[in-house]
């Protein structure tokens, strides 16, 4: 096992943050993809928002990480940054499911069952400090329709939320 990076607490093994594809993400996204998570106008708006970083302390009432937690290789630092920009009484919400780009998701999201992934995300809030106890909410739809006589299962929707 590799040495534990300084940014990780000792009880989170470093290998959980490895990815199948460790090359620069720009190489991964250089080739056209058949799936785009958001449209070009939204991508441009998000890029502009990134240029405004860093945001001032206590700038936001809510911060949402929508189905991207599985890609963070330095999650505790990200959660600390989120806490810094949250207003007192603000909330941070992490929404996750079971889909991902397998080569870019951290190892923990490949090897852990859902309950352990949820607990891992709860631990990110705890390790970052300054949050209330994180709460898990299961908002998974029961089904999206029928295929023949069988219900078609929707993707699960697991949410972990904590206040500052």
ABEGO torsion letter per residue (X at the ends): XBBBBAABBAABBAAAABBABABBAAAAAABBBABBABBAAAAAAAAAAAAAOBBBBGABABBBBBGAAAABABAAAAAAAAAAABBBGBBBBBBBBABBBAAABBAAAAABBAAAAAAAAAAAAAAAEGBBBBBBBBABBABAEBBEABBBBBBBBBBBBBBX
